[in-house]
Amino acid sequence: MSTFAVKPTVLLVAAGIGLGAASTAWSAESLQDVLKRRGLSQQDVLAAAKTYVPTGKRDEFVVFSSGGQSGQVIVYGIPSMRILKYIGVFTPEPWQGYGFDEESKMVLRGGRIDGRDMTWGDTHHPAISETNGQYDGQFLFINDKANPRIAVLDLQDFETKQIVVNPIYKSEHGGAFVTTNTEYVFEAAQYPAPLENQKFYPLEEMNDKYRGGMTYWKFDRKEGRINVKESFSVELPPYWQDLSDAGKGPSEGWSFTNSFCSERYVGGIEKGRPPYEAGCSAKDTDYLHVINWKKAAELVAAGKAKTINNHKVLPIDVAVKEGILFLVPEPKSPHGVDVTPDGKLIIVAGKLDTHVSVFSFEKIMAAIKAGKFESKDPYGIPIIGIKDALDKQVQLGLGPLHTQYDSKPCVAYTSLYVDSQVAKWDYCTGKVLDKLSVHYNIGHLMTMEGDSVSPKGRYLVALNKLAIDRFVPVGPLHPQNHQLIDISNDKMQLLYDMPLPLGEPHYAVAIEAAKLKPGVRYKVGTDSRTGKLSPDYVRAGEEVTTKTGNKIVVKGTLIRSHFTPETIEAEVGDEITLHLTNLERAQDETHGFTVSTYNVHASLEPGKTVTVKFKADKEGVYPYYCTEFCSALHLEMMGYLLVKPKGWKPTKTAAVAQAVYTEADYKATLKKVADTQAVIDSVVGFITSVNYKDFPDVVAMVEDATDQLGKIPEAKAKAEAAAAKKDWDQANLWAEQIWQYQVKAADLGLRAKTYLEQNNAKKVQ
């Protein structure tokens, strides 16, 4: 029997004997033994049980967390807190080839500023697309605080599709936030600056020449892209705009944005002036910006905007005249602004106050309707009196920042930065319900779908800024600490500490895992960044290499376990373009591509086509190989780039080095092929005896296996032709290639068989 046919049996026998021998030699630990040995309490075990996701099972929720200074997005599951993926967004991500293949380079080029590549980003606020205020799991948006940009990620494949640069801001913090049907993604400026590009005005002209703003990016859901031409901004005073939220229900069509440093203070320690932190927190209040974005869009469409840097901007005076912009005083240096699920209240946390302020949208609208304003700011914007807008203030503790909501009516959770606590409270009655210490200095916090119209409750994650003593020391730069908290009962329970070693994650959003419907493969030939078929993809047998002048174009394929072509010949100075297509149909059969020392990499998920370009600027021999472990013969999946000197000619005829095979070797290989085919026939018999067509994953594996077996006739014909000429070397090698196709088909078949057995496939009558 062949090695391949024996292997599954050997593994099973070995596993059985091994387990039996182990159980004889060692007695298993009891739960009490483990508790004693590790010094654990029953409470510890309960917490562990609440987070444990058994092998083969999946998490209830998926989290998308900003990756901070990595410029990426981190994806992890709840309650397991297992990291699932890093997504390259504003910066290259080598594993996925992001920023190394031509398609992803094009996406990153959308984020260039003044013709300059931005090689880092500071991701802050992710937002999931919504339909009627509910997370729909279709798109993710995230901002770059360092370089004012917004990115669009498609959750069909968890890839970045678009980056847009804000044309009038020099910095931002308050983005990205979405309206309840994702008509707009909005972003607030942070540090005021002249809106015109490359225009200088001294700081002494802050009041007159510097401005803030709110940008409303129009989102085209059908295209899955921001429509830059239909986007606009509302000009705002040179206050430091911060975080925002969109109205819901009765407040639909409005947006709410905090600000701080309404003092418009200009520091200058080097000039003997008090620093910004002193001058920007001198007043008792700052301003909540209340903007009717729906009417603003109508005004822009009616031609009321001016154009700055090819971008439509609604001036302050027009916004005031048309009645779409108002201010409400709020406790100084606020940070979070969060609309309640029913859209009736807006909760603001002032980080230099011990209270949260609960504003009533109904009262704000009543004041606007009655024209009841206490004054105007220096730019003519009407100011609604705080008492005329306030529903209540609730004292929670030191350093309140952000608020999220529970599935239970009126229940909210607010982070207390200075106290290092989470406060649970009732925003209808103003009663504090519980407090829980976290570790340490919590910034944002997140409940499950906690900023939608219907939060899911159950879990809360504290995004802590400091870890200090929580983990094994790894040097002066500590990981961040995301702590999972059970909020399903009256009292909160801390369940899990999760170190996050990538950037400084700032904010995160969580969605029910069942709402996500990502694909597991692309249609063969897909350019994933556009979602369309690449004009340069080829199928098996269509591979071609062409050379025109000093330009070489390769249209190749990858499939377990070889590249086509396996040799690329060039001369020094040639420009090489490779269009590569992964022909696999089984999910998780990703291939990679790199050429030694040329700094190129591509990740090719099943069906995907990518392009890599480089200049062969040095003579030599350069292996290329598959970077993703894909099969038993992964290491054999390689080839050579041969870069010859200009005008090089061979000096003698050379034969390719290889082993010498005999007729006996050929017959032994044929026996191996026959034995393996018997295994395949047995597996096929099982698969076709059950309802395998009811399992899409199995259908895909069967299609892939069938494709592998479909390559055998051609190889068989070549083997037999060589054998007829008694060319045993070629005959044996082509017979070996038949066996390789069989092995890959059998591998898929055995996986399909196991899947069907584990999922209780039913016999076909």
C-alpha positions in Angstrom: 0.0 0.0 0.0 1.3 3.5 -0.7 2.7 5.8 1.9 -0.2 8.2 1.3 -2.8 5.4 1.8 -1.2 4.2 5.0 -0.8 7.7 6.6 -4.3 8.3 7.9 -4.4 4.8 9.5 -0.9 5.2 11.0 -1.9 8.5 12.5 -5.1 7.1 14.0 -3.3 4.0 15.5 -0.5 6.1 16.8 -3.0 8.5 18.4 -5.0 5.7 20.0 -2.0 3.9 21.4 -0.4 7.1 22.6 -3.5 8.2 24.5 -4.0 4.8 26.0 -0.4 4.6 27.2 -0.6 8.1 28.6 -3.7 7.3 30.6 -2.1 4.2 32.1 1.1 6.1 33.1 -0.5 9.3 34.3 -3.6 10.0 36.2 -5.5 13.1 35.0 -5.7 16.2 37.2 -9.0 16.9 38.7 -10.5 20.5 38.7 -9.6 20.8 42.4 -6.0 19.7 41.6 -5.7 22.5 39.1 -7.3 25.1 41.4 -4.8 24.2 44.1 -1.8 24.0 41.9 -2.4 27.4 40.3 -3.9 29.1 43.4 -7.2 29.8 41.7 -10.5 30.6 43.3 -14.0 29.4 42.2 -14.6 33.0 41.1 -11.5 32.7 38.8 -12.8 29.5 37.3 -16.3 31.1 36.8 -14.7 34.0 34.9 -12.6 31.6 32.8 -15.7 29.5 32.0 -17.5 32.7 30.8 -14.7 33.5 28.3 -13.8 30.0 27.2 -14.8 29.1 23.6 -14.2 25.4 23.1 -12.2 24.2 20.1 -14.3 24.3 16.9 -16.8 26.8 18.4 -16.9 30.5 17.6 -17.3 33.8 19.4 -20.6 35.6 19.8 -19.3 39.0 18.8 -16.5 40.4 16.7 -14.6 43.5 17.7 -13.0 46.0 15.3 -10.4 48.0 17.3 -8.3 50.8 16.1 -4.6 49.9 16.0 -3.4 53.3 17.0 0.0 54.2 15.7 0.2 51.0 13.7 -2.3 52.6 11.3 -4.2 49.3 11.2 -7.4 47.7 12.5 -7.3 44.9 15.0 -10.0 42.2 14.9 -10.8 40.0 17.9 -13.6 37.8 19.2 -15.8 38.1 22.3 -15.9 36.4 24.8 -12.7 34.6 23.9 -10.6 37.8 23.4 -8.7 35.9 20.7 -7.1 38.1 18.1 -8.3 37.1 14.6 -6.7 39.5 12.3 -4.8 42.7 11.7 -6.1 44.7 8.7 -3.7 47.0 6.9 -5.3 50.4 6.4 -3.1 53.5 6.4 0.2 51.6 6.6 1.7 48.6 4.8 1.0 45.2 6.3 3.4 42.6 5.0 1.5 39.4 5.8 -1.3 40.4 3.5 1.0 42.0 1.0 -0.7 45.3 1.7 1.5 48.1 0.3 3.7 45.6 -1.6 1.4 44.5 -4.5 0.3 47.1 -7.1 -3.4 46.9 -6.3 -3.0 47.8 -2.6 -0.3 50.4 -3.5 -3.1 52.1 -5.5 -5.3 52.2 -2.4 -2.5 53.7 -0.3 -1.8 56.2 -3.0 -5.3 57.6 -2.4 -4.0 58.7 1.0 -1.1 60.7 -0.4 -0.9 64.3 0.9 0.8 67.0 -1.2 2.2 64.2 -3.4 3.9 62.6 -0.5 3.4 59.0 0.6 2.2 58.8 4.2 4.0 55.8 5.7 2.3 55.8 9.0 -1.1 56.6 10.5 -2.8 56.9 13.8 -6.2 55.1 13.6 -8.7 56.2 16.2 -12.4 55.7 15.8 -13.9 52.8 13.8 -17.6 52.8 12.8 -19.7 50.0 11.3 -22.2 50.9 8.6 -25.8 51.1 9.8 -29.3 50.5 8.3 -32.1 52.2 10.3 -29.6 52.7 13.2 -28.7 49.0 13.3 -25.3 47.6 12.6 -25.5 45.9 9.2 -22.0 44.4 9.0 -21.3 45.6 5.5 -18.6 48.2 5.8 -16.2 49.6 8.4 -14.9 53.2 8.4 -11.9 54.5 10.4 -10.0 57.8 10.6 -6.3 58.7 10.7 -5.8 61.4 13.4 -2.2 62.1 12.3 -3.0 62.9 8.7 -6.7 63.8 8.4 -8.0 60.8 6.3 -10.9 58.4 6.3 -10.7 54.8 5.1 -13.4 52.4 3.8 -13.1 48.7 4.6 -15.4 46.1 2.9 -16.4 43.4 5.4 -17.0 41.0 2.6 -13.3 40.3 2.6 -12.0 42.5 5.5 -9.8 44.6 3.1 -9.3 48.3 2.7 -10.8 49.6 -0.5 -10.5 53.4 -0.3 -8.6 56.2 1.5 -9.7 59.8 1.2 -7.8 62.8 2.4 -9.6 65.7 4.0 -8.9 68.6 1.7 -9.3 71.4 4.3 -8.1 70.0 7.6 -4.5 69.7 9.0 -5.6 67.5 11.9 -8.6 65.7 13.2 -9.6 63.4 16.0 -13.4 63.1 15.8 -13.9 60.6 13.0 -15.4 58.3 11.8 -19.1 58.5 12.7 -22.0 57.4 10.6 -25.6 58.5 10.1 -28.3 56.0 10.8 -28.5 54.8 7.2 -24.8 55.5 6.4 -25.7 58.3 4.1 -22.7 60.2 5.4 -19.6 59.5 7.3 -18.5 62.5 9.3 -15.3 63.8 10.7 -14.5 66.9 12.8 -11.4 69.0 12.7 -9.3 69.1 15.9 -6.6 71.7 16.0 -7.7 74.8 14.0 -5.7 76.0 11.1 -6.2 77.9 7.9 -8.5 75.9 5.6 -6.7 76.9 2.4 -3.9 74.5 1.5 -0.3 75.7 2.1 -1.5 79.1 3.3 0.4 80.7 6.2 -1.1 83.0 8.8 0.7 83.7 12.1 -0.9 82.4 15.3 -1.7 86.0 16.3 -4.4 85.8 13.6 -6.0 82.7 15.1 -9.4 84.3 15.6 -9.7 85.6 12.0 -7.8 83.2 9.8 -8.0 79.8 11.5 -11.0 77.6 11.5 -12.4 74.3 12.5 -15.1 72.3 10.7 -17.3 69.3 10.3 -16.9 67.2 7.1 -19.8 65.1 5.9 -18.5 62.4 3.5 -21.2 61.1 1.1 -21.1 57.3 1.1 -22.3 55.4 -2.0 -23.3 52.1 -0.6 -23.8 50.5 -4.0 -20.2 51.3 -5.0 -18.9 50.8 -1.5 -17.0 54.0 -1.8 -17.1 57.6 -0.5 -18.2 60.0 -3.2 -15.8 62.9 -2.8 -17.6 65.2 -5.2 -20.9 65.0 -3.2 -19.2 65.5 0.1 -19.1 68.8 2.0 -18.0 70.6 5.2 -19.6 73.1 7.5 -17.1 75.8 8.6 -16.8 76.2 12.4 -15.0 78.6 14.7 -11.4 77.9 15.7 -12.5 75.9 18.7 -11.0 72.5 19.0 -13.7 70.2 17.7 -13.6 66.7 19.1 -15.9 63.7 19.1 -19.3 63.5 17.5 -22.4 61.3 17.3 -25.4 61.2 14.9 -29.0 61.7 15.9 -31.5 58.8 16.0 -35.3 58.7 15.9 -36.5 62.1 16.9 -33.0 63.6 16.5 -32.4 62.0 13.0 -30.8 64.5 10.6 -28.8 66.2 13.3 -25.3 65.7 14.5 -23.6 66.7 17.8 -20.0 67.5 18.2 -18.0 68.5 21.3 -15.3 71.1 21.5 -12.7 72.2 23.9 -10.3 75.2 24.0 -13.1 77.5 23.1 -10.7 80.1 24.7 -8.8 79.9 21.4 -5.7 80.2 23.5 -2.3 80.3 21.9 0.5 78.9 24.0 4.3 79.2 23.7 6.4 77.9 26.6 9.5 78.9 24.7 8.2 82.5 24.8 7.4 82.5 28.5 3.7 81.9 28.0 1.7 79.3 30.1 1.3 76.1 28.1 -1.8 75.1 26.1 -3.0 72.9 29.0 -3.4 75.9 31.2 -4.9 78.3 28.7 -7.3 75.8 27.0 -9.0 74.9 30.3 -9.5 78.2 31.9 -13.2 78.7 31.2 -15.9 76.8 33.0 -17.6 75.7 29.8 -17.0 74.8 26.2 -19.5 74.3 23.4 -21.5 71.4 22.0 -22.1 72.0 18.3 -25.6 71.2 17.2 -25.8 70.9 13.4 -28.7 70.0 11.1 -26.7 68.0 8.6 -29.7 67.1 6.5 -30.6 70.7 5.8 -26.9 71.5 5.3 -26.7 69.0 2.5 -29.8 70.7 0.9 -28.1 74.1 1.2 -24.9 72.8 -0.5 -27.0 71.3 -3.3 -28.7 74.7 -3.7 -25.3 76.4 -4.3 -24.9 78.1 -0.9 -21.4 76.7 -0.3 -18.1 78.2 -1.3 -15.2 76.2 -2.7 -12.0 75.7 -0.9 -9.3 73.4 -2.3 -11.9 72.0 -4.7 -14.2 71.1 -1.8 -17.6 72.5 -0.9 -17.7 74.4 2.4 -20.8 76.0 3.9 -19.6 79.2 5.6 -20.5 80.0 9.2 -22.6 83.0 8.3 -24.7 81.0 5.9 -25.1 78.2 8.4 -26.3 80.8 11.0 -28.6 82.6 8.6 -30.2 79.3 7.5 -30.7 78.1 11.0 -28.6 74.9 10.9 -25.9 75.7 13.5 -26.2 76.2 17.2 -24.1 76.0 20.3 -24.9 74.7 23.8 -22.5 75.3 26.7 -21.1 72.1 28.2 -18.7 71.4 31.2 -15.2 72.4 30.2 -12.9 70.1 28.2 -15.6 67.5 27.3 -14.6 64.4 25.5 -17.4 62.0 24.8 -20.8 62.9 23.3 -23.2 60.0 23.0 -26.8 60.0 21.8 -29.0 57.5 23.7 -30.5 54.6 21.7 -33.9 56.2 21.5 -32.4 59.5 20.2 -34.0 61.7 22.8 -31.0 62.5 25.0 -27.3 63.5 24.4 -24.9 62.6 27.1 -21.7 64.6 27.4 -18.8 63.8 29.7 -16.5 66.7 30.8 -13.1 65.2 31.6 -12.3 68.1 34.0 -15.7 67.7 35.8 -17.0 64.9 38.0 -20.4 65.0 36.3 -22.0 63.8 33.1 -24.5 66.2 31.5 -27.6 64.8 30.0 -29.0 67.2 27.4 -32.6 66.9 26.0 -33.0 67.1 22.3 -36.6 68.1 22.8 -35.5 71.1 24.9 -32.9 72.0 22.4 -35.5 72.0 19.6 -37.9 74.0 21.7 -35.3 76.7 22.4 -34.5 76.9 18.6 -38.1 77.1 17.7 -38.8 79.8 20.2 -35.6 81.7 19.3 -34.6 81.5 22.9 -30.8 82.1 23.0 -28.8 83.5 25.8 -26.2 85.1 23.5 -24.1 84.6 20.4 -20.5 83.6 20.2 -17.9 85.9 18.5 -18.8 84.4 15.2 -22.5 85.1 15.4 -23.6 81.5 16.3 -26.7 81.4 18.6 -26.0 80.0 22.0 -28.7 78.1 23.8 -28.6 78.5 27.6 -27.3 75.4 29.3 -30.4 75.3 31.6 -32.7 75.5 28.6 -31.0 72.4 27.1 -30.1 70.3 30.2 -32.2 67.4 31.4 -30.0 66.5 34.3 -26.4 66.3 35.6 -25.2 63.2 37.4 -22.1 63.0 39.5 -20.1 59.9 38.6 -16.5 60.4 39.6 -13.2 61.8 38.5 -12.4 62.1 34.8 -15.6 61.0 33.0 -14.9 60.4 29.3 -17.1 58.2 27.2 -20.6 56.6 27.5 -22.0 53.4 26.1 -25.5 51.8 26.5 -27.0 48.6 27.7 -29.8 46.5 26.3 -31.7 47.4 29.5 -33.6 50.6 29.2 -31.9 53.7 30.7 -28.7 51.9 31.7 -25.4 53.5 30.7 -21.7 52.9 31.3 -19.2 55.7 31.6 -15.4 55.5 31.7 -13.7 57.4 34.6 -10.2 58.0 33.6 -8.8 59.5 36.8 -10.6 57.0 39.1 -9.7 54.1 36.8 -13.3 52.9 37.0 -16.4 52.1 35.0 -19.6 53.6 36.3 -22.9 51.9 35.7 -25.8 54.4 36.0 -29.4 55.1 35.1 -29.7 58.1 32.8 -33.5 58.3 33.4 -33.3 58.6 37.2 -29.7 59.9 37.6 -28.9 57.0 40.0 -25.5 55.4 40.1 -26.0 51.6 40.1 -22.4 50.2 40.3 -18.7 50.9 39.9 -15.9 48.6 39.0 -12.2 49.3 39.1 -10.2 48.6 35.9 -6.4 48.5 35.3 -5.6 51.4 34.6 -6.7 54.8 33.4 -9.5 53.8 31.1 -10.1 55.8 27.9 -12.9 54.5 25.7 -15.2 51.7 26.6 -17.4 49.6 24.4 -20.6 47.6 24.9 -21.9 45.2 22.2 -23.4 47.4 19.5 -23.5 50.0 22.3 -23.9 53.1 20.1 -26.6 51.7 17.9 -30.4 51.9 18.3 -30.5 48.5 20.0 -27.4 47.7 22.1 -27.0 44.0 22.9 -25.7 44.2 26.5 -24.0 41.2 28.1 -20.4 42.3 27.7 -18.3 45.5 28.0 -14.7 46.1 27.1 -12.6 48.7 29.0 -9.9 50.1 26.7 -7.3 51.0 29.3 -4.4 53.3 28.6 -1.9 51.8 31.1 -1.1 48.2 31.9 1.7 48.8 34.5 1.7 45.5 36.5 -0.8 43.4 34.7 1.5 41.3 32.4 4.9 39.7 32.2 7.4 42.7 31.7 8.4 43.2 28.1 10.5 46.3 28.4 9.6 50.0 29.0 7.0 50.0 26.2 4.0 48.1 27.7 1.1 46.6 25.9 -2.4 48.1 26.2 -4.9 46.3 28.3 -8.4 45.5 27.0 -10.5 44.1 29.9 -13.6 42.1 29.3 -16.4 42.8 31.8 -19.7 40.8 32.3 -22.6 43.3 32.5 -25.4 40.8 32.4 -26.1 41.1 36.2 -26.7 43.9 38.6 -23.0 43.9 39.6 -20.3 44.1 36.9 -17.7 41.3 36.9 -14.2 41.6 35.5 -13.5 38.5 33.4 -10.3 38.8 31.4 -7.2 40.9 30.8 -6.1 41.0 27.2 -2.7 42.5 26.3 -2.8 44.3 22.9 0.7 44.8 21.6 0.0 46.8 18.5 -0.1 50.6 18.6 -2.3 52.3 21.1 -5.8 51.1 20.4 -8.1 54.0 21.0 -11.7 53.0 20.3 -13.5 49.8 19.2 -16.8 48.7 18.0 -18.4 45.2 18.4 -21.0 43.5 16.3 -22.9 40.2 16.5 -20.8 37.7 14.7 -23.9 36.3 12.9 -24.4 39.7 11.1 -21.1 39.3 9.3 -21.2 37.4 6.1 -17.7 37.5 4.7 -16.8 35.4 1.7 -14.2 32.6 1.9 -13.0 32.8 -1.7 -13.0 35.1 -4.7 -14.3 34.4 -8.2 -11.2 33.3 -10.0 -9.4 36.3 -11.4 -10.8 38.9 -9.0 -8.9 42.1 -8.2 -10.0 42.3 -4.6 -9.4 46.1 -4.3 -11.9 46.9 -7.1 -14.1 43.8 -6.7 -13.9 43.3 -10.5 -12.2 40.7 -12.6 -8.6 41.7 -13.4 -8.0 42.1 -17.1 -4.7 40.2 -16.6 -5.8 37.0 -15.0 -5.3 33.6 -16.7 -6.5 30.1 -16.0 -4.4 26.9 -16.0 -2.8 26.3 -19.4 -3.1 30.0 -20.4 0.0 31.2 -18.6 2.3 33.3 -20.8 5.5 35.4 -20.6 6.1 38.1 -23.1 9.1 40.5 -23.5 8.9 43.8 -25.3 12.1 45.7 -25.2 13.2 45.8 -21.6 9.7 45.1 -20.3 8.8 41.5 -19.2 5.1 40.7 -18.5 4.3 37.4 -16.8 0.7 36.1 -16.5 1.0 33.2 -14.2 -0.9 30.9 -11.8 -0.4 29.4 -8.4 -1.9 26.1 -7.1 -0.7 23.5 -4.7 2.2 23.0 -5.1 3.7 24.9 -8.0 4.0 28.2 -9.8 3.6 28.5 -13.5 6.1 29.6 -14.7 8.8 28.1 -12.5 11.6 30.0 -14.3 11.7 33.7 -15.3 14.6 34.8 -17.4 15.6 38.5 -17.6 18.5 40.8 -18.3 19.9 43.5 -16.0 17.7 46.6 -16.3 14.5 44.7 -17.3 11.3 45.9 -15.7 9.3 42.9 -14.6 5.5 42.8 -14.1 3.9 39.7 -12.7 0.1 39.2 -12.8 -0.5 36.2 -10.6 -3.8 34.3 -10.0 -4.5 31.8 -7.3 -6.5 29.0 -8.9 -7.5 27.3 -5.6 -11.2 26.9 -4.8 -10.9 25.4 -1.3 -11.1 28.0 1.4 -8.0 28.9 3.4 -5.7 27.7 0.6 -3.8 31.0 0.4 -0.5 31.3 -1.5 2.1 34.0 -1.2 4.8 35.2 -3.5 8.1 36.9 -3.0 11.4 37.2 -4.8 14.6 37.1 -2.8 16.0 40.6 -2.0 13.6 42.5 -4.3 11.3 43.7 -1.5 8.1 42.5 -3.1 5.4 40.4 -1.5 1.8 39.3 -2.5 -0.8 37.4 -0.6 -3.2 35.5 -2.9 -6.3 34.2 -1.2 -8.3 31.6 -3.3 -9.3 33.1 -6.6 -7.5 36.4 -6.2 -5.3 38.1 -8.8 -2.5 40.5 -7.8 0.2 42.3 -9.6 3.8 42.9 -8.4 6.3 45.0 -10.2 10.0 45.5 -9.8 13.2 46.3 -11.8 15.8 43.5 -12.2 18.6 45.9 -11.4 21.3 43.4 -10.4 22.5 40.2 -12.1 22.2 37.0 -10.2 20.1 34.0 -9.3 17.0 34.8 -7.1 14.7 32.2 -5.8 11.0 33.0 -5.5 8.7 30.9 -3.4 5.3 30.6 -1.8 5.3 32.4 1.5 2.2 30.8 2.9 2.4 27.2 4.1 -0.1 25.6 1.7 0.5 21.9 1.4 2.8 19.0 2.2 5.1 20.0 -0.6 5.0 23.7 0.3 8.8 24.0 0.2 8.8 22.6 -3.3 6.6 25.5 -4.4 9.3 27.7 -5.8 11.1 29.0 -8.9 14.1 31.0 -10.1 14.4 34.5 -11.4 17.5 34.4 -13.5 19.0 37.9 -14.2 21.7 37.7 -16.8 24.2 40.4 -17.7 23.3 42.4 -20.8 24.2 40.4 -23.9 25.0 37.2 -22.0 25.3 34.0 -24.1 25.8 30.5 -22.9 29.3 29.2 -23.6 28.4 25.5 -23.7 25.3 23.3 -23.8 24.3 22.3 -20.3 21.9 19.6 -19.2 19.5 20.1 -16.4 20.7 18.1 -13.4 18.4 15.4 -12.2 18.2 11.9 -10.8 18.3 8.8 -13.0 15.2 6.5 -13.0 14.7 3.0 -14.2 11.7 1.1 -15.5 11.3 -0.5 -12.1 11.0 3.0 -10.5 8.3 3.8 -13.1 6.3 0.7 -12.3 6.6 1.3 -8.5 5.3 4.8 -9.0 2.4 3.5 -11.1 1.6 1.1 -8.2 1.6 4.0 -5.8 -0.8 5.9 -8.1 -3.2 2.9 -8.2 -3.1 2.5 -4.4 -3.8 6.2 -3.9 -6.7 6.1 -6.4 -8.3 3.3 -4.4 -8.2 5.6 -1.3 -9.7 8.5 -3.4 -12.4 6.2 -4.7 -13.3 5.2 -1.1 -13.5 8.8 0.0 -15.5 9.8 -3.1 -17.9 6.9 -2.3 -18.5 8.2 1.2 -19.0 11.8 0.1 -21.5 11.0 -2.7 -23.4 8.6 -0.3 -24.4 11.6 1.9 -26.1 15.0 1.3 -22.8 16.8 0.7 -24.4 19.3 -1.6 -26.1 20.8 1.4 -22.7 22.0 2.7 -21.3 24.8 0.6 -17.8 24.4 2.1 -17.7 20.8 1.1 -19.0 21.6 -2.4 -16.1 24.0 -2.8 -13.6 21.3 -1.7 -15.2 18.8 -4.1 -14.9 21.3 -6.9 -11.2 21.9 -6.1 -10.5 18.2 -5.8 -12.2 17.5 -9.1 -10.1 20.3 -10.7 -6.9 18.6 -9.4 -8.0 15.2 -10.8 -8.9 16.8 -14.1 -5.3 17.6 -14.6 -4.3 13.9 -14.5 -5.2 12.8 -18.1 -2.7 15.3 -19.6 0.1 14.1 -17.2 -0.8 10.5 -17.8 -0.5 10.9 -21.6 2.9 12.5 -21.2 4.0 9.7 -18.9 2.9 7.0 -21.3 4.5 8.7 -24.3 7.8 8.9 -22.5 7.5 5.2 -21.4 6.8 4.2 -24.9 10.2 5.7 -25.8 11.8 4.1 -22.8 12.6 7.5 -21.4 12.2 6.4 -17.8 13.2 9.7 -16.3 10.4 11.6 -17.9 8.0 8.7 -17.6 8.6 8.5 -13.8 8.5 12.2 -13.2 5.2 12.6 -15.0 3.8 9.7 -13.1 5.0 11.4 -9.9 3.1 14.5 -11.0 0.0 12.4 -11.4 0.5 11.3 -7.8 0.9 14.9 -6.7 -2.5 15.8 -8.2 -3.9 12.7 -6.4 -2.4 13.7 -3.1 -3.9 17.2 -3.3 -7.3 15.8 -4.3 -7.2 13.2 -1.5 -6.2 15.9 1.0 -9.3 17.8 0.1 -11.5 14.7 0.0 -10.4 13.6 3.5 -11.0 17.1 4.9 -14.5 17.1 3.3 -15.2 13.6 4.7 -14.2 14.7 8.2 -16.3 17.9 7.9 -19.4 15.8 6.8 -18.9 13.3 9.7 -18.5 16.1 12.3 -21.6 17.9 10.9 -23.8 14.7 10.9 -24.3 14.5 7.2 -27.3 12.3 6.3 -27.2 9.2 4.0 -28.8 9.7 0.6 -31.7 7.3 0.0 
